[in-house]
């Protein structure tokens, strides 16, 4: 089975190494980083991943390059690991290079931010494409040295994937078999892609913490940081409380979707429950959202996006971070639009979203552009 991974960042790098541990898997990596492709071509091409216990896995991708016409030759599965804001251009770039003589399974890890709608829109002329997504990343990953090594945090005990509503039961069966060849953790297929779209994750988590760090009345409002911070082990209590309010509103959106579309979205659980089930004993204290975030060993060492303050000493939030361009412009924006169409009040989500828009200075494009104009009437 040939798998083409799009993106050589943390998730893409780690997946490439993990897949090369599995028998009979050919791994091709399509990257926009010419330096990563050159390093693979000119060196031994071996990539590494260091586990939390210090054990190092090594694997050599079979291809690393920037040309989609090469990376996608005879591929069976495409896994997009690039951030949501990069996906529209990526899908357009490789649409004409996908094999046409067989089913090709095109998915995203994670599949949030309306990937199913986006892929269906851009790949509308490719009837052999099966669109899917995974609910979350199988592992956390950090400290990437591009084209060389990455560190991995905790692994999920169980993985969940979903297909676009248009796909057949035969495609469901095939996808599950393919994913179980790639991952050690068992893979369960969800009934509806909305179970991924509404799964609480970064679109709720990062904006809430940012607001609690630098938003109105926050400790670092209009003030630089004097040291690096970790997203979760340094998460302020106000951030955890705001996150719980946003999560409750996300649950209200879920219930409204269930009522309007007559579907079961019970797999979309409250965030705290999701995290406890996902990380289990890796969490030192799960009594509250605040203690859970600060004591989850799988999250330890994941730094908030800070850069040198261009106007003086200290550090400031990086406006180029995925926390803005993916989690807010795509993830949070989509939740705001879904809530508006369903007439669900979301004061906490909307407050953080509007603040982020003003703080950042605006975004050129976001997830609502891919949401079908007639949703939910003709979902």
C-alpha positions as CSV (number, residue, x, y, z in Angstrom):
1,X,0.0,0.0,0.0
2,X,1.4,3.4,-0.9
3,X,0.6,6.4,1.3
4,X,1.4,10.0,0.4
5,X,1.8,12.3,3.3
6,X,1.3,16.0,2.6
7,X,3.3,18.0,5.0
8,X,6.7,17.3,6.6
9,X,5.9,19.1,9.9
10,X,5.6,17.4,13.2
11,X,2.6,15.2,12.5
12,X,3.7,14.4,8.9
13,X,7.3,13.6,10.0
14,X,6.1,11.4,12.9
15,X,3.6,9.5,10.7
16,X,6.2,8.9,8.0
17,X,8.5,7.2,10.6
18,X,5.7,5.2,12.2
19,X,4.4,4.0,8.8
20,X,7.9,2.7,7.9
21,X,7.7,0.4,10.9
22,X,4.8,-1.4,9.3
23,X,5.3,-4.1,6.8
24,X,4.4,-3.5,3.1
25,X,3.9,0.3,3.4
26,X,5.5,2.6,0.8
27,X,5.7,6.2,2.2
28,X,5.9,9.3,-0.1
29,X,6.1,12.8,1.5
30,X,5.0,15.8,-0.4
31,X,6.5,19.0,1.2
32,X,6.6,22.6,0.4
33,X,10.0,22.9,2.1
34,X,12.7,22.5,-0.6
35,X,15.4,22.2,2.1
36,X,13.7,19.1,3.5
37,X,13.5,17.5,0.1
38,X,17.1,18.4,-0.6
39,X,18.2,16.9,2.7
40,X,16.5,13.6,1.9
41,X,18.0,13.5,-1.6
42,X,21.6,14.4,-0.6
43,X,21.8,12.4,2.7
44,X,20.9,9.0,3.9
45,X,17.2,10.1,4.1
46,X,16.6,8.5,7.5
47,X,14.1,10.3,9.7
48,X,13.9,9.7,13.5
49,X,11.3,10.0,16.2
50,X,12.1,9.9,19.9
51,X,9.5,8.4,22.2
52,X,8.9,9.7,25.7
53,X,10.9,6.9,27.2
54,X,13.9,7.9,25.1
55,X,13.6,5.1,22.6
56,X,14.3,6.3,19.0
57,X,12.5,4.9,16.0
58,X,14.1,5.4,12.5
59,X,12.6,5.1,9.1
60,X,13.5,6.3,5.6
61,X,10.6,7.6,3.5
62,X,10.6,6.2,0.0
63,X,10.2,9.6,-1.5
64,X,10.4,13.2,-0.3
65,X,9.9,16.0,-2.7
66,X,8.0,19.1,-3.7
67,X,6.4,17.9,-7.0
68,X,2.9,16.4,-6.6
69,X,3.1,14.7,-9.9
70,X,6.0,12.5,-8.4
71,X,4.7,12.2,-4.9
72,X,1.3,10.9,-6.0
73,X,2.3,8.3,-8.6
74,X,0.1,5.2,-8.0
75,X,-0.8,6.3,-4.5
76,X,-3.6,4.6,-2.6
77,X,-4.0,7.0,0.3
78,X,-3.3,10.7,0.7
79,X,-2.9,12.0,4.3
80,X,-2.9,15.8,4.6
81,X,-1.2,16.9,7.8
82,X,-0.8,20.6,6.8
83,X,-2.7,23.2,8.8
84,X,-6.2,24.2,7.7
85,X,-5.2,27.5,6.1
86,X,-2.8,25.6,3.7
87,X,-5.3,23.0,2.6
88,X,-7.2,24.9,-0.1
89,X,-4.0,25.7,-2.1
90,X,-2.7,22.2,-1.5
91,X,-5.8,20.5,-2.7
92,X,-5.9,22.6,-5.8
93,X,-2.2,21.9,-6.5
94,X,-2.5,18.1,-6.5
95,X,-6.1,17.6,-7.8
96,X,-4.9,17.0,-11.3
97,X,-2.2,14.5,-10.2
98,X,-4.3,11.9,-8.3
99,X,-4.5,8.5,-9.9
100,X,-7.7,8.0,-11.9
101,X,-7.7,4.3,-12.4
102,X,-8.5,3.3,-8.8
103,X,-10.1,4.5,-5.6
104,X,-7.8,7.0,-3.8
105,X,-8.6,7.8,-0.2
106,X,-7.9,11.5,0.5
107,X,-8.0,12.4,4.2
108,X,-6.8,14.9,6.7
109,X,-5.3,14.4,10.2
110,X,-7.0,16.0,12.0
111,X,-10.1,16.3,9.8
112,X,-11.5,19.4,11.5
113,X,-12.2,22.9,10.1
114,X,-14.7,21.5,7.5
115,X,-12.2,19.4,5.6
116,X,-15.0,17.2,4.2
117,X,-16.8,20.2,2.7
118,X,-13.5,21.7,1.4
119,X,-12.3,18.6,-0.2
120,X,-15.6,17.8,-1.9
121,X,-15.7,21.3,-3.3
122,X,-12.2,21.3,-4.7
123,X,-12.1,17.7,-5.9
124,X,-15.6,17.7,-7.3
125,X,-14.5,16.3,-10.6
126,X,-12.7,13.3,-9.2
127,X,-15.4,10.6,-8.7
128,X,-12.8,8.0,-7.6
129,X,-11.7,10.0,-4.6
130,X,-13.0,8.9,-1.2
131,X,-12.9,11.8,1.4
132,X,-12.2,11.0,5.0
133,X,-10.7,12.5,8.1
134,X,-9.4,11.5,11.5
135,X,-10.8,13.0,14.7
136,X,-7.5,13.9,16.2
137,X,-3.7,13.4,15.8
138,X,-2.7,9.8,16.9
139,X,0.2,11.3,18.9
140,X,1.3,14.6,20.1
141,X,4.7,15.7,18.5
142,X,7.1,18.6,19.1
143,X,10.7,19.8,18.9
144,X,10.9,19.1,15.2
145,X,14.1,19.4,13.3
146,X,12.8,19.3,9.8
147,X,13.8,16.3,7.8
148,X,15.8,14.9,10.7
149,X,14.0,14.2,13.9
150,X,11.0,14.9,16.1
151,X,9.9,14.1,19.7
152,X,6.6,12.4,20.4
153,X,4.4,12.8,23.4
154,X,1.5,10.6,24.4
155,X,-0.3,8.3,22.0
156,X,-4.1,8.0,21.8
157,X,-5.4,4.6,23.0
158,X,-8.0,4.6,20.3
159,X,-8.4,6.4,17.0
160,X,-11.6,7.6,15.3
161,X,-12.2,8.4,11.6
162,X,-15.1,9.4,9.5
163,X,-16.0,9.6,5.8
164,X,-17.9,12.3,3.8
165,X,-21.6,11.6,3.8
166,X,-21.5,10.7,0.1
167,X,-19.2,7.6,0.6
168,X,-20.4,4.0,0.4
169,X,-20.3,1.2,3.0
170,X,-17.7,-0.5,0.9
171,X,-15.4,2.5,1.1
172,X,-16.0,2.6,4.9
173,X,-14.8,-1.0,5.2
174,X,-11.8,-0.4,3.0
175,X,-10.7,2.7,4.9
176,X,-10.9,1.0,8.2
177,X,-8.7,-1.8,7.0
178,X,-6.2,0.6,5.5
179,X,-5.9,2.7,8.7
180,X,-5.6,-0.5,10.9
181,X,-2.6,-1.4,8.7
182,X,-1.0,1.9,9.5
183,X,-1.7,2.4,13.2
184,X,-1.2,0.2,16.3
185,X,-4.1,1.7,18.1
186,X,-7.5,0.4,17.0
187,X,-9.5,2.6,14.6
188,X,-13.2,3.0,14.9
189,X,-15.3,4.6,12.1
190,X,-17.7,7.3,13.2
191,X,-21.2,7.6,11.6
192,X,-21.0,11.2,10.5
193,X,-18.2,13.6,9.7
194,X,-19.8,16.2,12.0
195,X,-18.6,14.1,14.8
196,X,-15.1,15.3,13.8
197,X,-16.1,18.9,13.0
198,X,-17.6,19.4,16.4
199,X,-15.1,17.4,18.4
200,X,-13.7,19.9,21.0
201,X,-10.0,20.6,20.3
202,X,-7.7,23.4,19.4
203,X,-10.4,25.7,18.0
204,X,-11.7,25.9,21.5
205,X,-8.5,25.4,23.5
206,X,-6.0,27.8,22.1
207,X,-8.2,30.8,21.7
208,X,-9.4,30.5,25.3
209,X,-5.9,30.4,26.6
210,X,-4.7,33.2,24.4
211,X,-7.6,35.4,25.7
212,X,-6.7,34.5,29.3
213,X,-3.1,35.4,28.7
214,X,-3.2,38.6,26.7
215,X,-6.9,39.5,26.3
216,X,-8.8,42.3,28.1
217,X,-7.8,42.3,31.8
218,X,-5.3,39.5,31.4
219,X,-1.9,39.5,33.1
220,X,0.0,40.1,29.9
221,X,-2.4,42.5,28.1
222,X,-0.2,45.0,26.3
223,X,2.8,43.6,28.2
224,X,5.6,41.3,26.9
225,X,6.3,38.0,28.5
226,X,9.6,37.7,30.4
227,X,10.1,34.0,29.8
228,X,8.8,31.2,27.5
229,X,5.5,29.6,28.5
230,X,3.9,26.2,27.9
231,X,0.4,26.1,26.5
232,X,-0.9,23.7,29.1
233,X,1.4,23.2,32.1
234,X,1.4,27.1,32.5
235,X,-2.3,27.5,31.6
236,X,-3.9,30.1,33.9
237,X,-7.1,29.2,35.8
238,X,-9.0,31.9,33.9
239,X,-8.1,30.2,30.6
240,X,-9.4,26.8,31.8
241,X,-12.6,28.4,33.0
242,X,-13.2,30.2,29.7
243,X,-12.4,27.0,27.9
244,X,-15.1,25.2,29.9
245,X,-17.6,28.0,28.9
246,X,-16.7,27.6,25.2
247,X,-16.9,23.8,25.5
248,X,-20.5,24.1,26.9
249,X,-21.4,26.2,23.9
250,X,-19.9,23.7,21.5
251,X,-22.1,21.1,23.2
252,X,-25.1,23.3,22.6
253,X,-24.2,23.4,18.9
254,X,-23.9,19.6,18.9
255,X,-27.4,19.2,20.4
256,X,-28.9,21.7,17.9
257,X,-27.3,19.7,15.0
258,X,-28.7,16.5,16.3
259,X,-32.2,18.0,16.5
260,X,-32.1,19.6,13.1
261,X,-30.5,16.7,11.2
262,X,-31.9,13.9,13.3
263,X,-28.5,12.3,13.8
264,X,-26.6,10.9,16.8
265,X,-23.6,12.9,17.7
266,X,-23.1,11.4,21.2
267,X,-19.5,10.7,20.4
268,X,-18.9,14.5,20.6
269,X,-18.3,14.5,24.3
270,X,-17.4,17.4,26.7
271,X,-13.7,18.3,26.3
272,X,-12.7,17.2,29.8
273,X,-14.2,13.7,29.3
274,X,-12.5,13.5,25.9
275,X,-9.1,14.3,27.4
276,X,-9.6,11.8,30.3
277,X,-10.5,9.0,27.9
278,X,-7.8,9.9,25.4
279,X,-4.9,10.2,27.9
280,X,-5.9,8.2,31.0
281,X,-3.1,7.6,33.4
282,X,-0.9,10.2,31.7
283,X,-3.0,12.8,33.5
284,X,-1.8,13.4,37.1
285,X,-4.9,15.2,38.4
286,X,-8.2,15.2,36.5
287,X,-10.4,16.8,39.2
288,X,-10.9,20.0,37.2
289,X,-10.1,21.3,33.7
290,X,-7.4,23.4,35.2
291,X,-5.6,20.6,37.0
292,X,-6.1,18.3,34.0
293,X,-4.4,20.6,31.6
294,X,-1.5,21.4,33.9
295,X,-0.8,17.7,34.8
296,X,-1.2,15.9,31.5
297,X,2.2,14.4,30.7
298,X,1.3,14.1,27.0
299,X,1.1,17.9,26.9
300,X,4.2,18.6,28.9
301,X,6.8,20.8,27.1
302,X,4.5,22.1,24.4
303,X,5.4,25.8,24.2
304,X,3.0,28.6,23.5
305,X,3.9,30.5,20.3
306,X,6.2,33.3,21.5
307,X,8.7,35.3,19.4
308,X,11.1,38.0,20.3
309,X,9.4,41.4,21.0
310,X,10.3,43.6,18.0
311,X,9.6,46.7,20.0
312,X,11.7,46.0,23.1
313,X,12.7,43.4,25.6
314,X,10.8,40.1,26.3
315,X,8.6,37.9,24.2
316,X,5.2,38.4,22.5
317,X,2.6,36.1,20.9
318,X,3.5,35.1,17.4
319,X,0.7,36.4,15.1
320,X,1.9,34.0,12.4
321,X,1.0,31.0,14.7
322,X,-1.4,28.3,13.7
323,X,-3.3,29.3,16.8
324,X,-4.5,32.3,14.8
325,X,-4.5,31.1,11.2
326,X,-5.9,27.7,11.8
327,X,-7.6,27.5,15.1
328,X,-9.3,30.9,14.9
329,X,-9.6,31.8,11.2
330,X,-10.8,28.3,10.3
331,X,-11.8,26.3,13.4
332,X,-13.4,29.0,15.6
333,X,-14.8,30.8,12.6
334,X,-16.6,27.7,11.5
335,X,-18.2,27.2,14.9
336,X,-19.4,30.8,14.9
337,X,-21.0,30.3,11.5
338,X,-22.6,26.9,12.4
339,X,-24.0,28.4,15.6
340,X,-25.4,31.4,13.6
341,X,-27.2,29.2,11.1
342,X,-28.6,27.1,13.9
343,X,-29.5,30.1,16.0
344,X,-27.5,28.9,19.0
345,X,-26.1,31.6,21.4
346,X,-22.4,31.3,21.8
347,X,-21.3,34.4,23.8
348,X,-17.9,32.9,25.1
349,X,-16.9,31.6,21.7
350,X,-17.9,34.8,19.9
351,X,-16.2,36.9,22.5
352,X,-12.9,35.2,22.0
353,X,-13.3,35.1,18.3
354,X,-14.1,38.8,17.9
355,X,-11.2,39.7,20.2
356,X,-8.8,37.5,18.2
357,X,-9.9,39.2,14.9
358,X,-9.2,42.6,16.3
359,X,-5.9,41.6,18.0
360,X,-4.6,39.9,14.9
361,X,-5.8,42.6,12.5
362,X,-8.0,40.4,10.3
363,X,-7.8,37.3,8.2
364,X,-8.2,37.0,4.4
365,X,-10.0,33.6,4.3
366,X,-11.5,31.2,6.7
367,X,-13.5,27.9,7.1
368,X,-17.0,29.4,6.4
369,X,-16.0,29.7,2.7
370,X,-16.2,25.9,2.4
371,X,-19.5,25.5,4.2
372,X,-22.3,24.7,1.7
373,X,-24.6,27.6,1.2
374,X,-27.6,25.5,1.9
375,X,-26.4,23.8,5.1
376,X,-28.1,22.6,7.2
377,X,-31.3,22.6,5.1
378,X,-29.8,20.1,2.6
379,X,-27.0,18.6,4.7
